[in-house]
Amino acid sequence: MVMNGIDILEKENFKSLMNKKIGIITNFSFVNKNMEFMIDKMISNGVNIVKIFTPEHGLYGLPDGKEYDNEVHPKYNIPVISLYGDNKKPKKEYLEDIDLLVYDIQDVGLRFYTYIYTLAYCMISADENDKDFMILDRINPLGRKVYGGRMKDEYKSFVGDYELPLRYGLTCAETGLYYKKLLGLKLDLKIIKVEGWNGETFDKTDLMWNVPSPNLPDFESTIAYAGNCFFEATNISEGRGTTKPFTYIGAPWIDNDDLYEKLKENFKDLNIRKREFIPMFSKHKDILCHGVEFFPNDNDNFFEISLFIMNYLNKYDQYEINDRFKGLVGEISLKDIDHKEWNDQAKQFIEYTKDILIYEKGLELL
């Protein structure tokens, strides 16, 4: 049985939070093993939550990239502070009445997921304002595999920073320890560890899928997102606006007979089918797209699959890659990708993080 940090904290009746003014950094993923929302349970058990800080998608699940303002919790009359928009880092005045910041957000283990930068900014603010910090750890659903070059400073953004590889294999608590080491933070960092987990991918656990954001409705979409997120930097639909985000790839002008054959030739074990689809929103809204549908499993390397498709698509005059590419991939263009260099940098990351791992199974190359 796997128990995330929040389950351990609840089992101990939240004793480490009692008699403190708590600021919670969280969203809709703040649930226990039984899928009970933990703000409700904490307050009913006497935990004094004085502020709630929320990342991209807010407390309830807003669309991707939508900025939002501070509000007041409708049930508990607690300030809810937006950390997505102009203000991504808690201001000093927001922390003045807080004794302990507690972070618990379900992560996916990929560099371009914004929650990990909310974690970094909150840790930096806690360090600057002499506030204690606690991370309630959760499993990394993609396990312990590492892939890709480390993000260069010249390309860093809110979807890629702090020299992280594309897939980094750490839990959010280990990511916090990585930030503390990399940035030389002095804050008092407390961690409530996961129990019953040793690096397995989500599908090997007894956990229910805790939707981390609106376009990752299941584990399969998360496996595909690992590489198919790159298509956000193109005019190719990555399946947003359909019921299968990131497992559909297509555009109105693609010859999907040819694309299908090329993928089957080059990825023998890849489970795919030809697929037509019509996005209800996002790119190519209400337009018939021709493409493929993936049926992912954890043996698939969607970084390699996606880069292969991006190279293949260069045959089409209609195909476009925009400036987001360098923020997502960490290179200016496809021709700048050096897979040997990426592997060397991933190995460097694995070596650098050996002393901050808190679970027995170490990191390894994908």
C-alpha positions as CSV (number, residue, x, y, z in Angstrom):
1,M,0.0,0.0,0.0
2,V,1.4,3.4,-1.0
3,M,0.7,6.3,1.3
4,N,1.6,9.8,0.2
5,G,2.8,12.4,2.7
6,I,-0.6,13.8,3.3
7,D,-1.8,10.3,4.3
8,I,1.0,10.0,6.8
9,L,0.2,13.5,8.2
10,E,-3.4,12.6,8.5
11,K,-2.6,9.3,10.2
12,E,-0.7,11.3,12.8
13,N,-3.7,13.6,13.3
14,F,-1.8,16.6,11.8
15,K,0.1,17.0,15.0
16,S,3.1,18.8,13.3
17,L,0.7,21.5,12.1
18,M,-1.1,22.2,15.4
19,N,-0.7,25.5,17.2
20,K,0.8,27.1,14.0
21,K,-0.6,29.5,11.5
22,I,-0.4,27.6,8.2
23,G,-0.1,28.7,4.6
24,I,-1.1,25.9,2.2
25,I,0.4,25.9,-1.3
26,T,-1.9,23.6,-3.2
27,N,-4.7,23.0,-5.7
28,F,-7.4,20.5,-6.5
29,S,-4.9,17.6,-6.2
30,F,-4.8,18.1,-2.4
31,V,-6.5,14.8,-1.6
32,N,-5.7,11.8,0.5
33,K,-5.7,8.1,-0.5
34,N,-9.5,8.0,-0.4
35,M,-9.8,11.1,-2.6
36,E,-11.1,13.3,0.3
37,F,-10.2,17.0,-0.1
38,M,-7.7,17.8,2.6
39,I,-8.4,21.5,3.2
40,D,-11.8,20.3,4.5
41,K,-10.3,17.6,6.6
42,M,-7.6,19.8,8.0
43,I,-9.9,22.6,9.1
44,S,-12.4,20.1,10.6
45,N,-9.5,18.7,12.6
46,G,-8.5,22.1,14.0
47,V,-5.6,23.0,11.7
48,N,-5.3,26.8,11.5
49,I,-5.1,27.5,7.7
50,V,-4.7,31.3,7.3
51,K,-3.9,31.5,3.6
52,I,-4.1,29.3,0.5
53,F,-1.6,29.8,-2.3
54,T,-2.5,28.3,-5.7
55,P,-0.4,27.6,-8.9
56,E,-1.5,27.5,-12.6
57,H,-5.0,26.2,-12.9
58,G,-6.0,27.7,-9.5
59,L,-7.8,25.8,-6.8
60,Y,-10.5,24.4,-9.0
61,G,-9.0,23.6,-12.4
62,L,-8.8,26.6,-14.8
63,P,-7.8,26.1,-18.4
64,D,-4.1,26.0,-19.3
65,G,-2.3,29.4,-19.3
66,K,-5.3,31.3,-17.8
67,E,-4.2,33.9,-15.3
68,Y,-6.5,34.7,-12.4
69,D,-6.7,37.0,-9.4
70,N,-6.7,36.6,-5.6
71,E,-10.0,35.6,-4.1
72,V,-11.6,34.5,-0.9
73,H,-12.5,30.8,-0.3
74,P,-16.3,30.7,-0.5
75,K,-16.7,28.3,2.3
76,Y,-14.0,29.1,4.8
77,N,-13.4,32.9,4.1
78,I,-9.7,32.3,3.8
79,P,-7.6,34.4,1.4
80,V,-6.7,32.4,-1.8
81,I,-3.5,34.0,-3.3
82,S,-2.8,33.5,-7.0
83,L,0.7,32.5,-7.9
84,Y,0.0,32.4,-11.6
85,G,0.1,35.7,-13.4
86,D,2.2,38.8,-12.6
87,N,2.8,37.5,-9.1
88,K,4.4,34.1,-9.2
89,K,6.3,34.4,-5.9
90,P,4.6,35.0,-2.5
91,K,5.1,38.6,-1.4
92,K,6.5,39.4,2.0
93,E,3.2,40.9,3.2
94,Y,1.5,37.6,2.3
95,L,3.8,35.7,4.7
96,E,3.7,38.0,7.7
97,D,1.0,36.1,9.6
98,I,2.3,32.6,8.6
99,D,4.4,30.3,10.8
100,L,4.8,27.4,8.3
101,L,4.3,27.1,4.6
102,V,3.1,23.6,3.5
103,Y,3.4,22.5,-0.1
104,D,1.4,19.6,-1.6
105,I,0.6,19.5,-5.3
106,Q,0.6,16.4,-7.5
107,D,3.6,16.6,-9.9
108,V,4.3,14.6,-13.1
109,G,8.1,14.7,-13.2
110,L,8.6,16.7,-16.4
111,R,10.5,20.0,-16.7
112,F,7.9,22.0,-18.5
113,Y,5.2,21.5,-15.8
114,T,4.8,24.8,-14.0
115,Y,4.1,23.5,-10.5
116,I,7.7,22.8,-9.8
117,Y,8.6,26.5,-10.4
118,T,5.8,27.5,-8.0
119,L,7.6,25.3,-5.5
120,A,11.0,26.9,-6.2
121,Y,9.6,30.5,-5.9
122,C,7.8,29.6,-2.7
123,M,11.0,28.1,-1.2
124,I,13.0,31.2,-2.2
125,S,10.4,33.5,-0.6
126,A,10.4,31.4,2.6
127,D,14.2,31.5,2.7
128,E,14.1,35.3,2.2
129,N,11.5,35.8,4.9
130,D,12.7,33.3,7.4
131,K,9.7,31.0,7.2
132,D,9.7,27.3,7.9
133,F,8.7,25.1,4.9
134,M,7.2,21.6,4.7
135,I,6.7,19.4,1.7
136,L,4.1,16.6,1.8
137,D,5.6,14.3,-0.7
138,R,3.8,12.4,-3.5
139,I,5.0,9.7,-5.9
140,N,6.5,10.7,-9.2
141,P,4.0,8.9,-11.5
142,L,6.7,8.5,-14.2
143,G,9.1,6.8,-11.7
144,R,12.8,7.2,-11.5
145,K,13.9,7.5,-15.2
146,V,15.8,10.6,-16.4
147,Y,16.0,11.9,-20.0
148,G,17.3,15.0,-21.8
149,G,19.8,17.8,-21.5
150,R,19.7,20.2,-18.6
151,M,18.0,23.5,-19.2
152,K,20.4,26.3,-20.3
153,D,20.2,29.6,-18.5
154,E,19.7,31.5,-21.7
155,Y,16.4,29.6,-22.5
156,K,15.0,29.5,-19.0
157,S,11.4,30.4,-18.3
158,F,8.4,29.3,-16.2
159,V,8.3,26.1,-18.2
160,G,12.0,25.3,-17.9
161,D,14.6,26.4,-15.4
162,Y,17.1,25.4,-12.7
163,E,19.2,23.1,-14.9
164,L,16.6,20.4,-14.8
165,P,16.6,17.7,-17.6
166,L,13.3,17.1,-19.5
167,R,12.4,14.1,-17.3
168,Y,14.1,14.3,-13.9
169,G,12.9,11.3,-11.8
170,L,12.6,13.1,-8.5
171,T,9.6,13.4,-6.3
172,C,8.4,17.0,-5.4
173,A,10.2,16.7,-2.0
174,E,13.4,15.6,-3.7
175,T,13.0,18.5,-6.1
176,G,12.8,20.8,-3.1
177,L,16.0,19.3,-1.8
178,Y,17.5,19.8,-5.2
179,Y,16.6,23.5,-5.2
180,K,17.9,23.9,-1.7
181,K,21.3,22.5,-2.8
182,L,21.5,24.2,-6.2
183,L,20.4,27.7,-4.9
184,G,22.2,27.5,-1.5
185,L,18.9,28.0,0.4
186,K,19.2,28.0,4.2
187,L,15.5,27.5,5.0
188,D,14.3,24.9,7.5
189,L,12.9,22.3,5.1
190,K,10.7,19.6,6.6
191,I,9.5,16.6,4.6
192,I,6.8,14.1,5.1
193,K,7.9,11.1,3.0
194,V,5.8,8.7,1.0
195,E,5.6,5.2,2.5
196,G,5.3,1.9,0.5
197,W,6.9,3.3,-2.7
198,N,10.3,2.7,-4.1
199,G,10.2,4.4,-7.5
200,E,7.5,2.4,-9.3
201,T,5.5,4.2,-12.0
202,F,1.9,5.0,-11.1
203,D,0.4,1.9,-12.9
204,K,2.4,-0.4,-10.6
205,T,0.9,1.2,-7.4
206,D,-2.5,0.8,-5.7
207,L,-3.2,4.6,-6.0
208,M,-6.1,6.1,-7.9
209,W,-5.2,8.6,-10.6
210,N,-5.1,12.1,-9.0
211,V,-5.6,14.4,-12.1
212,P,-2.7,16.9,-11.9
213,S,-4.1,19.3,-14.5
214,P,-7.1,19.5,-16.8
215,N,-5.4,18.0,-19.9
216,L,-3.8,15.0,-18.1
217,P,-7.0,13.0,-17.4
218,D,-5.2,9.7,-17.0
219,F,-1.7,8.1,-16.7
220,E,-1.6,7.3,-20.5
221,S,-2.0,10.9,-21.4
222,T,0.9,11.7,-19.0
223,I,3.2,9.2,-20.7
224,A,2.5,10.8,-24.1
225,Y,2.7,14.3,-22.7
226,A,6.4,13.6,-21.9
227,G,7.3,14.3,-25.5
228,N,4.1,15.4,-27.2
229,C,4.1,18.6,-25.2
230,F,6.7,19.7,-27.8
231,F,3.9,20.1,-30.3
232,E,2.7,23.1,-28.3
233,A,5.5,24.9,-30.1
234,T,4.0,24.1,-33.5
235,N,0.8,24.5,-35.5
236,I,0.1,20.7,-35.0
237,S,-2.8,19.8,-32.7
238,E,-1.5,17.9,-29.6
239,G,-5.1,16.8,-28.9
240,R,-6.1,19.7,-26.7
241,G,-9.8,20.2,-27.2
242,T,-10.5,16.5,-27.5
243,T,-11.2,13.8,-25.0
244,K,-7.7,12.4,-25.6
245,P,-5.2,15.2,-25.0
246,F,-1.6,14.4,-26.0
247,T,-2.6,10.9,-27.3
248,Y,-3.9,12.5,-30.5
249,I,-1.5,14.3,-32.9
250,G,-2.7,15.8,-36.2
251,A,-3.5,18.7,-38.5
252,P,-5.9,19.3,-41.4
253,W,-3.2,18.8,-44.1
254,I,-1.3,15.7,-42.8
255,D,-1.3,12.5,-44.8
256,N,-1.9,10.2,-41.9
257,D,-1.5,7.0,-44.0
258,D,2.1,8.0,-44.6
259,L,2.7,9.2,-41.0
260,Y,1.3,6.0,-39.6
261,E,3.5,3.9,-41.9
262,K,6.7,5.9,-41.0
263,L,6.0,5.5,-37.3
264,K,5.4,1.7,-37.6
265,E,8.6,1.3,-39.5
266,N,10.7,3.2,-36.9
267,F,9.0,2.2,-33.7
268,K,8.1,-1.5,-34.0
269,D,6.5,-1.8,-30.6
270,L,4.5,1.4,-30.6
271,N,0.7,0.9,-30.3
272,I,-1.0,3.4,-32.6
273,R,-3.8,3.8,-35.1
274,K,-4.7,6.3,-37.7
275,R,-7.2,8.8,-36.3
276,E,-9.3,11.7,-37.5
277,F,-10.5,14.1,-34.9
278,I,-12.1,17.6,-34.5
279,P,-10.8,19.7,-31.6
280,M,-13.6,21.5,-29.7
281,F,-11.2,24.3,-28.8
282,S,-7.5,25.2,-29.1
283,K,-5.6,24.7,-32.4
284,H,-7.7,23.8,-35.4
285,K,-11.0,24.3,-33.5
286,D,-13.9,22.8,-35.3
287,I,-11.7,21.6,-38.2
288,L,-11.2,18.0,-39.2
289,C,-7.6,16.9,-38.4
290,H,-5.8,13.9,-39.8
291,G,-3.3,12.2,-37.6
292,V,-2.6,9.3,-35.3
293,E,-3.8,8.1,-31.9
294,F,-1.3,6.6,-29.4
295,F,-2.0,3.9,-26.9
296,P,1.0,4.6,-24.5
297,N,2.8,2.3,-22.1
298,D,5.7,3.2,-19.9
299,N,8.2,1.5,-22.3
300,D,7.5,4.2,-24.9
301,N,10.0,7.0,-25.2
302,F,7.8,9.9,-26.4
303,F,10.6,12.3,-26.5
304,E,12.2,10.3,-29.3
305,I,8.8,9.6,-30.9
306,S,7.9,13.3,-30.9
307,L,11.2,14.5,-32.2
308,F,11.0,11.9,-35.0
309,I,7.5,13.3,-36.0
310,M,8.7,16.9,-35.9
311,N,11.5,16.0,-38.3
312,Y,9.1,14.1,-40.5
313,L,6.7,17.1,-40.7
314,N,9.4,19.3,-42.3
315,K,8.2,17.9,-45.6
316,Y,5.0,20.0,-45.3
317,D,5.1,23.6,-46.4
318,Q,2.2,24.3,-43.9
319,Y,4.2,23.1,-40.9
320,E,5.4,25.8,-38.5
321,I,7.6,25.8,-35.3
322,N,7.4,28.9,-33.1
323,D,9.6,30.5,-30.5
324,R,8.2,28.3,-27.7
325,F,10.4,25.5,-28.9
326,K,13.5,26.6,-27.0
327,G,11.6,27.0,-23.8
328,L,10.1,23.5,-24.0
329,V,12.9,21.5,-25.6
330,G,15.9,23.6,-24.4
331,E,17.4,24.1,-27.8
332,I,16.9,26.8,-30.6
333,S,15.9,24.2,-33.2
334,L,15.8,20.5,-34.0
335,K,19.2,20.6,-35.6
336,D,20.8,21.8,-32.4
337,I,19.8,18.6,-30.5
338,D,22.8,16.5,-29.6
339,H,21.6,13.3,-28.1
340,K,25.1,12.3,-26.8
341,E,25.3,15.7,-25.0
342,W,21.8,15.2,-23.7
343,N,22.8,11.8,-22.2
344,D,26.0,13.2,-20.7
345,Q,24.0,16.0,-19.1
346,A,21.4,13.6,-17.8
347,K,24.2,11.5,-16.2
348,Q,25.6,14.6,-14.6
349,F,22.2,15.4,-13.1
350,I,21.9,11.8,-11.8
351,E,25.3,12.2,-10.1
352,Y,24.5,15.6,-8.7
353,T,21.3,14.4,-7.1
354,K,22.6,11.2,-5.4
355,D,23.0,12.9,-2.0
356,I,19.5,14.4,-1.9
357,L,17.5,11.2,-2.8
358,I,15.2,10.1,0.0
359,Y,14.0,6.7,-1.4
360,E,16.1,3.6,-1.9
361,K,15.8,3.3,-5.7
362,G,18.1,5.7,-7.5
363,L,17.7,7.5,-10.7
364,E,18.6,5.9,-14.1
365,L,18.6,6.9,-17.7
366,L,15.5,6.3,-19.7
